[in-house]
């Protein structure tokens, strides 16, 4: 039976990934590992859980051995905007933490490690329209640098040491959350739904014409799991797959919400830090490699995402209709 450890299980993706993996492989086979952010009570009640500080190699080793782990989904990360303000912490978690995970996995006989990357792995010299899977990567943010490092190190452990490391470059992720995210550059696309439903207005920190790749959480979870389950014989790439679902601007998302909430209004108060980060990222990704090597295909476009988000957020906020 597959035994899975999920680090960063209390994060935006981890909160959705752990239940999905438990539904697929069994509640007792998926161990949720948290650290600085407490795990949700529902997650702890539904299956085994532990504490893993990824900057502590001994804690990683102990968890892998205690639970007889054969697959690790390494979701612990410090996101883009926060990483710029917490550089040493971001380096410790995003770079040293990844080294610790891969080395512990290799030494402990773990079979597979999933290490998601990000569109932040690209930079201002990267082609921004239909960004190729294999292209120049010179990010100028600490988060982006850590993601390029993760791709290269993942490929190294795969090709040199025989550890099966896989990863995909996730775009901005949108989902119905219990809290308002603040650490990422693409978080506006979640915050706008909170504000639209509660206040019918939103102040956006990115310019109205800032086009970025986005993905709805159900597609993101499915992409991670599908890549994990693909036969390695089909894969030429390892830890560096582009995956795409939709691309839009804040103005286009606002228009889609206004079609459904006519009194919704948006204004723009630009955050120079997050705008400068967004201006170095792709506008549209070319994910042909992922489609060819493991059959990736998204289910949600922007309109389908907006419809479902409004239903989910109304329920989350206790609103009718």
C-alpha positions in Angstrom: 0.0 0.0 0.0 1.3 3.5 -0.9 2.3 5.6 2.1 2.3 9.3 1.4 3.8 12.3 3.4 2.5 15.7 2.5 4.7 18.6 3.8 3.1 22.1 4.0 -0.3 20.4 4.4 -1.8 23.5 6.0 -1.1 25.7 2.9 -3.4 26.7 0.1 -2.7 23.6 -2.0 -2.0 21.2 0.9 -5.4 21.8 2.4 -7.0 20.5 -0.8 -4.4 18.0 -1.8 -4.5 15.9 1.4 -8.2 15.2 1.3 -7.9 14.3 -2.4 -5.1 11.9 -1.8 -6.9 10.4 1.2 -10.0 9.8 -1.0 -7.8 8.1 -3.6 -5.4 6.0 -1.5 -7.1 5.8 1.9 -7.2 8.1 4.9 -4.7 6.2 6.9 -2.1 6.1 4.1 -1.7 9.9 3.8 0.2 11.7 6.6 -0.4 15.4 6.8 2.6 17.3 8.0 2.4 20.8 9.2 4.7 23.2 11.0 4.3 27.0 11.5 0.7 27.0 10.2 -1.6 24.8 12.2 -3.4 22.0 10.4 -7.2 22.3 10.1 -9.0 20.2 12.7 -10.9 18.4 10.0 -7.6 17.3 8.5 -6.3 16.0 11.8 -9.5 14.2 12.6 -9.6 12.5 9.2 -6.2 10.8 9.3 -2.7 10.6 10.6 -0.8 13.9 11.0 2.6 15.0 12.3 4.9 18.0 12.6 7.7 18.4 10.1 10.0 21.5 10.0 11.6 21.0 6.6 14.6 23.0 7.8 15.3 20.2 10.3 16.7 17.1 8.5 16.2 14.9 11.5 12.4 15.6 11.7 12.1 14.7 8.0 14.1 11.5 8.4 12.1 10.5 11.5 8.7 11.1 9.8 9.7 9.1 6.7 10.9 6.2 8.8 8.1 6.2 11.4 5.4 6.2 8.7 7.3 4.0 6.2 6.8 6.6 3.5 7.4 5.8 -0.1 6.0 9.0 -1.7 6.5 12.6 -0.6 4.4 15.5 -1.8 6.7 18.5 -0.8 4.3 21.5 -0.6 6.2 23.6 2.0 7.1 27.0 0.5 7.3 30.7 1.3 5.4 32.5 -1.5 6.6 35.3 -3.8 5.7 38.5 -2.0 6.4 37.2 1.5 9.8 35.8 0.3 11.0 39.2 -0.8 10.4 40.5 2.8 11.6 37.4 4.6 14.6 36.5 2.6 16.5 34.4 5.1 13.4 32.5 6.0 12.5 31.9 2.4 16.0 30.6 1.7 15.8 28.3 4.7 12.4 26.8 3.6 12.5 27.0 -0.1 16.1 26.0 -0.8 17.6 24.4 2.3 14.3 22.7 3.0 14.1 21.2 -0.5 17.7 19.9 -0.2 16.8 18.3 3.2 13.7 16.6 1.7 15.4 15.2 -1.4 18.5 14.0 0.5 16.3 12.3 3.3 14.2 10.7 0.6 17.2 9.4 -1.2 18.9 8.0 1.9 15.7 6.5 3.2 14.7 4.6 0.1 11.6 6.8 -0.8 10.5 6.0 -4.3 9.0 9.3 -5.5 9.0 13.0 -4.5 6.6 15.5 -6.0 8.1 19.1 -6.0 5.8 21.7 -7.6 7.5 24.6 -9.3 5.9 27.9 -10.4 5.6 30.4 -13.2 7.9 32.4 -11.0 10.8 30.2 -12.3 10.7 32.4 -15.4 12.1 36.0 -15.6 12.1 39.2 -17.5 14.1 37.7 -20.4 11.7 34.8 -20.9 9.2 35.1 -23.8 6.0 36.1 -22.1 3.4 35.0 -24.7 3.1 31.2 -25.1 6.1 30.7 -22.9 7.8 27.5 -24.0 8.5 24.7 -21.6 12.2 24.8 -22.3 13.4 28.4 -22.5 15.7 30.9 -20.7 15.0 31.1 -16.9 16.6 34.1 -15.2 14.1 35.1 -12.4 14.9 38.2 -10.3 12.9 37.2 -7.2 14.1 35.0 -4.4 11.0 32.8 -4.8 11.6 32.4 -8.5 15.3 31.6 -7.9 14.3 28.9 -5.4 12.0 27.4 -8.0 14.6 27.2 -10.7 16.9 25.6 -8.1 14.2 23.1 -7.2 13.7 22.1 -10.8 17.5 21.7 -11.4 18.0 19.8 -8.1 15.0 17.6 -8.8 16.3 16.7 -12.2 19.7 16.0 -10.6 18.3 13.6 -8.1 16.3 11.9 -10.8 19.0 11.5 -13.4 22.1 11.1 -11.2 20.8 9.3 -8.0 17.7 7.4 -9.3 15.2 9.2 -7.1 11.9 9.7 -9.0 11.4 13.5 -8.7 8.6 15.2 -10.6 7.2 18.7 -10.7 5.1 21.1 -12.6 5.2 24.9 -12.9 1.9 25.9 -11.4 0.3 29.2 -12.4 -1.7 31.3 -10.0 -4.1 29.1 -8.1 -7.7 30.1 -7.4 -9.8 28.3 -4.8 -12.4 28.8 -2.1 -10.5 29.4 1.1 -11.3 29.7 4.8 -8.9 32.7 5.1 -7.8 35.6 2.9 -4.4 34.9 1.3 -1.8 37.7 1.4 1.6 36.2 0.6 1.3 35.7 -3.2 1.3 37.9 -6.2 -1.7 36.2 -7.8 -3.8 36.2 -4.6 -5.9 39.0 -6.0 -7.8 36.4 -8.0 -9.0 34.9 -4.7 -9.4 38.1 -2.7 -11.6 39.6 -5.3 -14.3 37.0 -4.6 -14.3 37.7 -0.9 -14.7 41.4 -1.5 -17.2 41.0 -4.3 -19.6 39.0 -2.2 -19.2 40.8 1.1 -18.7 44.4 0.0 -19.5 44.5 -3.8 -16.2 46.2 -4.3 -12.5 45.4 -4.5 -9.2 47.4 -4.5 -6.8 45.5 -6.7 -3.0 45.8 -6.2 -2.2 44.9 -9.8 -2.8 47.0 -12.9 -6.0 46.2 -14.8 -4.1 44.9 -17.8 -1.8 42.5 -16.0 -2.3 39.2 -17.8 -1.2 36.1 -15.9 -1.7 32.4 -16.2 -4.2 31.0 -13.7 -5.7 27.6 -12.7 -8.7 26.6 -10.6 -7.7 24.4 -7.7 -9.5 21.2 -8.8 -7.4 21.3 -12.0 -4.2 21.9 -10.0 -4.9 19.0 -7.7 -5.7 16.7 -10.6 -2.6 17.8 -12.5 -0.3 17.0 -9.5 -1.9 13.6 -9.0 -2.0 12.7 -12.7 1.7 13.6 -13.1 2.5 11.5 -10.0 0.7 8.5 -11.4 2.0 8.6 -14.9 4.4 5.8 -15.9 7.9 7.1 -15.8 8.5 5.5 -19.2 6.3 8.2 -20.8 8.3 11.1 -19.3 11.2 12.8 -20.9 11.0 15.8 -18.6 10.9 15.4 -14.8 10.6 18.4 -12.5 9.8 21.2 -15.0 6.5 20.8 -16.8 4.5 23.9 -17.8 0.7 23.4 -17.1 -1.9 25.9 -18.2 -5.6 26.3 -17.9 -6.5 30.0 -18.5 -5.0 33.5 -18.6 -6.8 36.7 -17.8 -6.3 40.2 -16.4 -7.8 41.7 -13.3 -10.1 43.8 -15.5 -11.3 40.7 -17.4 -12.0 38.8 -14.1 -13.8 41.9 -12.8 -16.0 42.0 -15.9 -16.9 38.3 -15.5 -17.9 38.9 -11.8 -19.9 42.0 -12.8 -21.9 39.9 -15.2 -23.0 37.8 -12.2 -23.0 40.6 -9.5 -24.0 43.7 -11.4 -23.3 46.2 -8.6 -19.7 45.0 -8.1 -17.1 47.7 -8.6 -13.3 47.5 -8.8 -10.6 50.1 -8.4 -6.8 49.9 -8.6 -4.2 50.8 -6.0 -1.0 49.4 -7.3 1.5 47.6 -5.0 4.9 48.3 -6.6 6.4 45.2 -5.2 3.8 42.7 -6.5 3.4 44.6 -9.8 7.1 44.4 -10.4 7.0 40.6 -9.8 4.0 40.1 -12.0 5.7 42.1 -14.8 8.4 39.4 -15.0 6.1 36.4 -15.3 4.6 34.8 -18.4 1.2 36.0 -19.7 0.3 32.7 -21.4 2.0 29.3 -21.0 2.6 26.8 -23.7 1.9 23.4 -22.0 2.3 21.2 -25.1 5.0 19.1 -23.4 2.7 18.2 -20.5 -0.1 17.4 -22.9 2.1 15.2 -25.0 4.0 13.4 -22.2 1.2 12.7 -19.7 -2.0 13.8 -21.3 -2.6 17.0 -19.3 -5.9 18.8 -20.1 -7.7 21.3 -17.9 -11.4 21.1 -17.1 -12.1 24.8 -16.1 -11.9 28.0 -18.2 -12.4 31.4 -16.6 -16.3 31.4 -16.9 -16.6 27.9 -15.4 -14.2 28.9 -12.6 -16.1 32.1 -11.8 -19.5 30.3 -11.7 -18.2 27.6 -9.3 -16.2 30.0 -7.1 -19.3 32.1 -6.5 -21.3 29.0 -5.5 -18.5 27.8 -3.2 -17.7 31.2 -1.7 -21.4 31.9 -1.0 -21.6 28.7 0.9 -18.4 29.4 2.7 -19.5 32.8 3.8 -23.0 31.6 4.8 -24.8 33.5 2.0 -27.9 32.4 0.1 -28.3 32.5 -3.6 
